[in-house]
Structures are given as C-alpha cells and as structure tokens.
Amino acid sequence: MAGPDLDPEQLDRYSRHIIMDEVGPDGQANLLDAAVLVVGAGGLGSPVLQYLAAAGVGTIGIADHDTVERSNLQRQVVHGDSDVGRPKVDSAAEFVAELNPDVTVDAHQVAVSPDTVADLVEGYDFVVDASDNFPTRFLINDYCTLEGVPFSHGAIYRFEGQVTTFTGEGPCYRCLFPEAPPEGAVPDCATTGVLGVLPGTVGAIQATETVKQFVGVGESLDGRMVVYDAADMSFDEVTLRPNPACPVCGDDPIDSVDDVEYSESCAVPAD
C-alpha cells in the first residue's frame, strides 16, 4: 500500500492514518495537498496548528498581528517563555516546522480586515477562525460565505466553548448572530479569565472538523453547534437553521464585505 506520491518517511509518519480504511493513502495525500488558513495563533490556534501540522496538512497559513505576552503561556501552547515579545506568527511557524517538515508554513503578520481578507484567504481551501473578537469573526464569516470558502468557527469564554463548521450548504454565522453584542456585554479573557485547558478541547474539535473536510469522512458540524462546558464536563448540541433574510447567505445577499463596517455591532446596513 505505497499510496500516491508518499515516500518511505511519509508512509512511516502517517502510518496510523494510512491503515485506516476511512483515511488510507488517498486521504493522507489529500491532506498533504490541502491548504488551510488559521486566523489567530493564540489559545484556539495553538491546538489547531499542532494537530493540523501533525496530521500532515501540506500548507498552513498563520494570520496574527500580535506578539507573545507572558500571560498567553497559560493556554497558548505553541509559544514558550523565550518567545515573549516575538510575533506570534514567528514562534508558531517555528513550532510547526519543528513538528513536521512536510508542512509549508506561510506566516502573515497582519490584522484581518476588509482591506486584507481577500489576499489572506486567496489560495486556501479551508479557513479556521481561531480569533478572539467579533469584528474578525463576522468578517471571516461574511467573506468566506460570499466566496464559497468553507470554514470552522470556535470561541471560548471562562469554562465554556462553542464550535461549528460552515460549508456553504447550510446556515452561516449571521443566521445565528445577525450582529455583535453591545460593547462590553461579553468581557474578554483579560477581564474574566479562561480555563487554560479549555481551548485545547475546542481547538482539537476545530482541527478534527478540518481534517474530516479533506479526508471526506463522517458528518461535519454544518447546521449544528457543539457547546462545551468544562466545569460540568458536558456537551450540548444546538441546531442552526438558515435564515432566508440573512444579508450574507439569504435570498438577497450583499455584494461584498465592503458593504459592512466591521466595528461595534458589525451590522449589515439596511438598503
């Protein structure tokens, strides 16, 4: 079972994938040919990057404009103490390169904005939203939905996390949240804290959804959101339904993200 274009070292490295009927050499080859953009190299991005690199995703883009702070290290496990003060994309890229030399890493030290999103997403097959703010989440949703790029969404808060996948076959993020909550209604991690291991669970689910996308196995979370409570160790599932009036994926969608002001409510302006 040599597989398509897999050399002896790859057959060894990915042997536990290759022996699975659901993955096999073809599925592994698909992963090696895949290109995934991870937006955010922090708490969620860290486990996503670890597992996508280990799985052999051939090209991984990392988009993050921030630098490593010591307070990050409690949960952002691709960075170390010696990385404090460095751009997160640099230390994350080094981590990925050390973990798997098969992976090509594209480091984008830039904020995701309406001016940069098109260039960032271009050439990638799948996007993982591991960001920590509503403007970025809405922008990724709107751009990827309009352009037909599947993506994974994850978010964490104190002991709780949520994960879903949007493939374009079902609803989008705006079907669930038409606009962002008022400023200050959802405090950030710096204000309320976050359990250090929480993003490991949520990010691992996002990575799982990404790998499944390329291997073509199982059911995705498209149309469903998993809500995880680490304190109770419970998982709940919420059904997501398309909104025909959604301004992004509904019957009369906007033309581009240029029509939206991604600040405060991130609301789509009425015609």
Phi, psi and chi 1 to 4 in degrees:
 res  aa     phi    psi   chi1   chi2   chi3   chi4
   1 MET       -   67.9 -172.2  173.1   14.2      -
   2 ALA   -69.5  -36.8      -      -      -      -
   3 GLY    81.9  162.4      -      -      -      -
   4 PRO   -73.2  114.8   25.2  -30.9      -      -
   5 ASP    58.6   27.7  -59.2  -37.4      -      -
   6 LEU   -99.8  122.8  -61.3  180.0      -      -
   7 ASP   -82.8  171.3   61.7   36.9      -      -
   8 PRO   -56.7  -38.4  -28.3   36.4      -      -
   9 GLU   -66.8  -37.7  -72.1 -172.0    1.6      -
  10 GLN   -69.7  -38.0  -69.6  173.0  -32.4      -
  11 LEU   -60.6  -34.2  -69.9  171.1      -      -
  12 ASP   -74.4  -50.8 -172.8   17.5      -      -
  13 ARG   -57.9  -44.0  177.9 -176.7  -70.7  -87.3
  14 TYR  -103.8   22.8  -52.3  116.2      -      -
  15 SER   -59.3  -34.4   61.2      -      -      -
  16 ARG   -73.2  -20.7  -58.6  -52.9 -171.2  -88.9
  17 HIS   -78.6  -46.3  -90.8  173.1      -      -
  18 ILE   -64.0  -32.5  -67.4  167.7      -      -
  19 ILE   -78.1   -8.6   61.6  175.0      -      -
  20 MET   -83.0  128.1  -62.9  176.2   67.6      -
  21 ASP   -59.7  -32.9  -68.5  -21.5      -      -
  22 GLU   -74.6  -16.9  -62.0   85.3   -8.7      -
  23 VAL  -112.6  -70.9 -178.3      -      -      -
  24 GLY    65.9 -178.7      -      -      -      -
  25 PRO   -63.8  -33.7   19.1  -30.4      -      -
  26 ASP   -68.5  -42.5  -69.8  -33.9      -      -
  27 GLY   -63.5  -40.0      -      -      -      -
  28 GLN   -66.9  -38.6 -173.5   59.5   54.7      -
  29 ALA   -62.1  -37.3      -      -      -      -
  30 ASN   -62.6  -39.8  -71.2  -18.8      -      -
  31 LEU   -64.5  -42.8  -72.3  171.0      -      -
  32 LEU   -66.1  -25.4  -71.5  163.4      -      -
  33 ASP   -89.1   -7.1  -72.0  -21.1      -      -
  34 ALA   -79.8  153.2      -      -      -      -
  35 ALA  -129.2  120.7      -      -      -      -
  36 VAL  -125.5  132.7  176.0      -      -      -
  37 LEU  -100.3  124.0  175.2   65.8      -      -
  38 VAL  -105.3  116.3  179.5      -      -      -
  39 VAL   -94.7  106.2  178.0      -      -      -
  40 GLY   109.3  122.9      -      -      -      -
  41 ALA  -114.0   39.0      -      -      -      -
  42 GLY  -105.3 -132.9      -      -      -      -
  43 GLY   -61.5  -49.8      -      -      -      -
  44 LEU   -76.0  -41.0  -70.6  174.1      -      -
  45 GLY   -62.5  -30.9      -      -      -      -
  46 SER   -60.1  -56.2  -69.7      -      -      -
  47 PRO   -66.6  -32.4   21.9  -32.7      -      -
  48 VAL   -59.8  -48.6  170.2      -      -      -
  49 LEU   -63.3  -42.6  -69.6  167.5      -      -
  50 GLN   -56.7  -50.8  -74.7 -180.0  -48.9      -
  51 TYR   -80.2  -30.8  -79.9  106.6      -      -
  52 LEU   -68.0  -40.2  -66.1 -172.6      -      -
  53 ALA   -65.1  -45.5      -      -      -      -
  54 ALA   -63.0  -35.2      -      -      -      -
  55 ALA   -73.5  -15.8      -      -      -      -
  56 GLY    94.3   27.0      -      -      -      -
  57 VAL   -64.9  121.1  170.4      -      -      -
  58 GLY   -67.7  -35.7      -      -      -      -
  59 THR  -131.2  123.2  -59.6      -      -      -
  60 ILE  -123.4  120.9  -62.3  177.0      -      -
  61 GLY   -94.3  140.8      -      -      -      -
  62 ILE  -123.2  118.6  -51.4  171.5      -      -
  63 ALA  -114.1  117.6      -      -      -      -
  64 ASP  -165.6  132.9 -162.7  -51.3      -      -
  65 HIS  -101.7    1.6   69.3  -70.8      -      -
  66 ASP   -92.5  168.7 -150.7   -7.5      -      -
  67 THR  -113.2  159.7   57.8      -      -      -
  68 VAL   -74.6  130.5  179.3      -      -      -
  69 GLU  -114.2  154.0  -60.6  177.3    6.5      -
  70 ARG   -61.3  -33.5 -172.3  159.5  -79.3  107.0
  71 SER   -67.1  -15.8   61.0      -      -      -
  72 ASN   -71.4  -27.3  -61.0  151.4      -      -
  73 LEU   -69.2  -14.9  -56.1 -178.5      -      -
  74 GLN   -66.9  -17.4  162.7 -108.8   18.8      -
  75 ARG  -145.1  -18.6   63.0 -158.7  176.5  -79.6
  76 GLN   -95.4   83.6  -59.8 -177.3   17.0      -
  77 VAL   -82.3    1.4  -67.2      -      -      -
  78 VAL   -89.0   -3.1  -62.6      -      -      -
  79 HIS  -112.1  150.1  -46.3  -66.3      -      -
  80 GLY  -120.6  176.8      -      -      -      -
  81 ASP   -60.2  -35.2 -164.0   69.5      -      -
  82 SER   -72.1  -10.0   62.2      -      -      -
  83 ASP   -89.8   -5.8  -64.3  -43.4      -      -
  84 VAL   -56.3  128.1  171.6      -      -      -
  85 GLY    94.3  -14.2      -      -      -      -
  86 ARG   -85.1  155.6  -63.4 -177.9   66.3 -161.6
  87 PRO   -59.9  135.4  -24.9   35.1      -      -
  88 LYS   -60.9  -34.7  -72.9 -175.7  179.7  179.6
  89 VAL   -64.1  -31.5  -67.3      -      -      -
  90 ASP   -72.1  -48.6  -70.4  -10.8      -      -
  91 SER   -69.3  -35.6   50.0      -      -      -
  92 ALA   -66.4  -40.6      -      -      -      -
  93 ALA   -64.4  -40.1      -      -      -      -
  94 GLU   -63.4  -40.1  -75.0 -174.2    5.8      -
  95 PHE   -61.1  -47.5 -176.8   96.8      -      -
  96 VAL   -62.8  -43.8  169.8      -      -      -
  97 ALA   -63.0  -36.9      -      -      -      -
  98 GLU   -71.4  -35.3  174.9   64.5   22.3      -
  99 LEU   -70.9  -41.3 -179.1   61.7      -      -
 100 ASN  -150.6  107.3 -170.1  -12.6      -      -
 101 PRO   -68.8  -10.5   23.6  -32.8      -      -
 102 ASP   -70.1  -20.2  -76.6  -15.4      -      -
 103 VAL   -89.4  129.4  179.4      -      -      -
 104 THR   -90.1  125.8  -62.0      -      -      -
 105 VAL  -108.7  128.4 -176.6      -      -      -
 106 ASP  -109.5  112.3  -62.5  -36.0      -      -
 107 ALA   -94.9  123.2      -      -      -      -
 108 HIS  -117.5   95.6  -52.7  -77.0      -      -
 109 GLN   -85.6   77.7 -169.3 -175.6   -0.9      -
 110 VAL  -153.5  146.4   62.1      -      -      -
 111 ALA   -74.9  141.2      -      -      -      -
 112 VAL   -79.1  119.3 -179.1      -      -      -
 113 SER  -143.0  170.1   71.7      -      -      -
 114 PRO   -58.2  -25.3  -27.8   35.8      -      -
 115 ASP   -80.3  -23.6  -66.2  -30.2      -      -
 116 THR  -111.2  -16.3   63.7      -      -      -
 117 VAL   -62.1  -38.6   66.1      -      -      -
 118 ALA   -64.2  -45.7      -      -      -      -
 119 ASP   -66.5  -35.5  -71.8  -20.9      -      -
 120 LEU   -67.4  -45.6  -77.0  171.5      -      -
 121 VAL   -78.9  -24.2  174.9      -      -      -
 122 GLU   -56.7  130.3 -176.4  178.8    6.3      -
 123 GLY    91.5   -6.5      -      -      -      -
 124 TYR  -100.9  144.7  -68.3  101.3      -      -
 125 ASP   -87.4  -21.6  -52.7  -53.6      -      -
 126 PHE  -155.3  145.4 -167.3   89.8      -      -
 127 VAL  -120.9  136.4  174.3      -      -      -
 128 VAL  -109.1  115.3  178.8      -      -      -
 129 ASP   -85.2  100.8  174.9   12.9      -      -
 130 ALA  -114.1   31.4      -      -      -      -
 131 SER   -80.8  174.9   63.2      -      -      -
 132 ASP  -128.9   23.5   62.2   -2.2      -      -
 133 ASN  -148.8  152.6   63.2   86.1      -      -
 134 PHE   -68.4  -41.2  -75.2  103.4      -      -
 135 PRO   -55.7  -41.6  -28.8   36.7      -      -
 136 THR   -67.7  -41.3  -56.9      -      -      -
 137 ARG   -60.7  -46.4  -68.8  168.5 -172.9  160.0
 138 PHE   -67.0  -38.7  -81.9   98.0      -      -
 139 LEU   -64.5  -45.2  175.1   57.8      -      -
 140 ILE   -61.5  -44.8  -68.7  171.4      -      -
 141 ASN   -58.5  -50.0  172.1   80.4      -      -
 142 ASP   -65.2  -46.0  -63.0   -9.0      -      -
 143 TYR   -67.3  -48.7 -175.4   82.9      -      -
 144 CYS   -64.4  -37.6  -71.9      -      -      -
 145 THR   -66.1  -45.1  -59.5      -      -      -
 146 LEU   -65.9  -32.2  -68.1  171.4      -      -
 147 GLU   -95.1   -3.4  -64.2  -62.2  -38.0      -
 148 GLY    73.9   31.6      -      -      -      -
 149 VAL  -102.1  118.8  180.0      -      -      -
 150 PRO   -67.4  149.3   24.3  -32.3      -      -
 151 PHE  -152.7  158.5   68.9  101.3      -      -
 152 SER  -106.6  139.1  166.1      -      -      -
 153 HIS  -114.8  135.2  159.5   76.4      -      -
 154 GLY  -140.3  149.4      -      -      -      -
 155 ALA  -151.2  149.5      -      -      -      -
 156 ILE  -133.9  152.8   52.8  174.4      -      -
 157 TYR  -158.6  113.5  176.2   75.0      -      -
 158 ARG    55.1  -99.3  -70.4  175.3   54.6   80.2
 159 PHE  -106.9    1.0  -69.1   93.0      -      -
 160 GLU  -117.2  149.0  -60.4  175.9    0.1      -
 161 GLY  -143.0  158.2      -      -      -      -
 162 GLN  -138.0  145.5   62.7 -175.4   39.0      -
 163 VAL  -141.7  139.3 -166.2      -      -      -
 164 THR  -153.9  171.0 -173.9      -      -      -
 165 THR  -130.1  139.5  -59.4      -      -      -
 166 PHE  -120.3  117.5  -60.8  105.5      -      -
 167 THR  -106.8   -6.8   67.3      -      -      -
 168 GLY    93.6   -8.9      -      -      -      -
 169 GLU   -88.5  -14.8  -60.7  -63.4  -36.8      -
 170 GLY  -132.8 -147.6      -      -      -      -
 171 PRO   -72.4  170.4   28.5  -36.0      -      -
 172 CYS  -116.9  178.3   77.3      -      -      -
 173 TYR   -59.7  -35.1 -174.3   73.6      -      -
 174 ARG   -72.7  -18.5  -81.2 -163.9 -170.8  -92.0
 175 CYS   -65.7  -31.9  -66.8      -      -      -
 176 LEU   -88.4  -44.6 -179.5   62.8      -      -
 177 PHE  -125.0   94.5  -57.0  110.7      -      -
 178 PRO   -59.9  -30.2  -24.4   34.7      -      -
 179 GLU  -153.9  167.4   58.0 -175.3   65.9      -
 180 ALA   -72.4  152.8      -      -      -      -
 181 PRO   -67.1  161.2   24.3  -33.3      -      -
 182 PRO   -57.1  147.8  -22.1   32.0      -      -
 183 GLU   -56.2  129.9 -174.8  175.6   -4.7      -
 184 GLY    90.5  -10.9      -      -      -      -
 185 ALA   -69.7  -30.8      -      -      -      -
 186 VAL  -121.5   96.1 -178.8      -      -      -
 187 PRO   -62.8  152.6  -19.7   31.8      -      -
 188 ASP   -86.2  177.7   59.7   19.6      -      -
 189 CYS   -62.4  -32.5  -66.8      -      -      -
 190 ALA   -65.6  -23.7      -      -      -      -
 191 THR   -93.2  -42.2  -56.5      -      -      -
 192 THR  -109.2  -15.0   64.0      -      -      -
 193 GLY    85.0  167.7      -      -      -      -
 194 VAL  -153.7  138.1   59.8      -      -      -
 195 LEU   -62.6  125.8 -172.2   68.0      -      -
 196 GLY   -58.8  -32.3      -      -      -      -
 197 VAL   -86.9  -12.3  -63.4      -      -      -
 198 LEU   -56.4  -49.5  174.0   65.7      -      -
 199 PRO   -63.4  -21.2   18.9  -30.7      -      -
 200 GLY   -62.5  -42.6      -      -      -      -
 201 THR   -69.2  -48.9  -56.7      -      -      -
 202 VAL   -66.3  -44.4  176.4      -      -      -
 203 GLY   -63.9  -35.6      -      -      -      -
 204 ALA   -65.5  -35.1      -      -      -      -
 205 ILE   -67.3  -40.9  -63.9  173.9      -      -
 206 GLN   -61.1  -42.1  -71.8 -172.5  -84.6      -
 207 ALA   -64.6  -38.3      -      -      -      -
 208 THR   -61.5  -45.7  -57.4      -      -      -
 209 GLU   -60.7  -37.3  -73.7  -73.9  -83.2      -
 210 THR   -67.1  -47.7  -53.3      -      -      -
 211 VAL   -61.7  -43.4  168.8      -      -      -
 212 LYS   -59.4  -34.4  -74.2  162.3   53.0 -176.5
 213 GLN   -58.4  -39.3  178.5   76.8   14.6      -
 214 PHE   -89.6  -30.2  -64.9  105.3      -      -
 215 VAL   -78.6  -28.2  173.4      -      -      -
 216 GLY    76.6   42.3      -      -      -      -
 217 VAL  -126.5  146.4   64.3      -      -      -
 218 GLY    75.1 -170.3      -      -      -      -
 219 GLU  -110.7  135.0  -63.2  -68.7  -28.8      -
 220 SER   -82.7  172.3   83.0      -      -      -
 221 LEU   -85.1   12.2  -76.2  173.0      -      -
 222 ASP   -59.0  122.4 -164.5   14.0      -      -
 223 GLY    87.7    1.4      -      -      -      -
 224 ARG  -138.4  147.5  -60.5  177.9  -68.4  148.3
 225 MET  -124.8  128.1  176.2  176.7  -75.7      -
 226 VAL   -91.7  128.3  168.2      -      -      -
 227 VAL  -113.7  121.1  179.7      -      -      -
 228 TYR  -110.9  130.7  168.5   56.1      -      -
 229 ASP  -116.0  106.9 -172.1  -35.8      -      -
 230 ALA   -70.1  -30.2      -      -      -      -
 231 ALA   -65.7  -42.8      -      -      -      -
 232 ASP   -91.6   -9.1  -66.4  -20.8      -      -
 233 MET    51.4   57.4 -165.4   49.8   67.3      -
 234 SER  -131.7  150.4   62.3      -      -      -
 235 PHE  -122.8  129.1  -70.9   86.7      -      -
 236 ASP  -119.7  155.0  -66.9  -46.7      -      -
 237 GLU  -121.8  130.8 -174.4  175.9  -65.0      -
 238 VAL  -113.0  130.0  178.0      -      -      -
 239 THR   -81.7  130.3  -61.1      -      -      -
 240 LEU  -105.4  135.9  -50.6 -178.4      -      -
 241 ARG  -121.3  142.5  -67.3 -178.1  174.0   83.7
 242 PRO   -62.2  143.8  -19.0   31.4      -      -
 243 ASN  -108.2  111.3  175.8   10.9      -      -
 244 PRO   -56.8  -24.5  -22.4   33.3      -      -
 245 ALA   -91.9    4.4      -      -      -      -
 246 CYS   -59.3  130.8  175.3      -      -      -
 247 PRO   -74.4   -4.7   26.8  -34.6      -      -
 248 VAL  -111.7  -44.4  175.6      -      -      -
 249 CYS  -117.2    6.1   72.1      -      -      -
 250 GLY   -83.4 -159.1      -      -      -      -
 251 ASP   -72.1  -24.4  -63.2  -25.8      -      -
 252 ASP  -134.7   72.9 -174.4   22.8      -      -
 253 PRO   -75.1  158.8   28.3  -35.0      -      -
 254 ILE   -66.6  163.8   59.3  174.8      -      -
 255 ASP   -81.7  -38.1  -66.7  -35.1      -      -
 256 SER  -160.7  170.4   77.7      -      -      -
 257 VAL   -69.5  -11.8  -63.4      -      -      -
 258 ASP   -65.4  -16.0  -66.0  -26.6      -      -
 259 ASP   -82.3   -3.6  -62.4  -26.4      -      -
 260 VAL  -120.5  141.3 -175.4      -      -      -
 261 GLU   -97.7  110.4  178.2   66.4   34.7      -
 262 TYR   -89.8   69.9  -69.0   94.1      -      -
 263 SER  -152.6  159.0   60.6      -      -      -
 264 GLU    53.2 -110.5  -63.2 -178.1   -4.4      -
 265 SER   -79.9  -15.7   72.1      -      -      -
 266 CYS    57.6   23.0  -56.9      -      -      -
 267 ALA   -72.9  147.3      -      -      -      -
 268 VAL   -81.0  124.5  175.9      -      -      -
 269 PRO   -65.7  145.7   23.7  -33.2      -      -
 270 ALA   -71.3  150.3      -      -      -      -
 271 ASP   -65.6      -  -67.2  -24.4      -      -
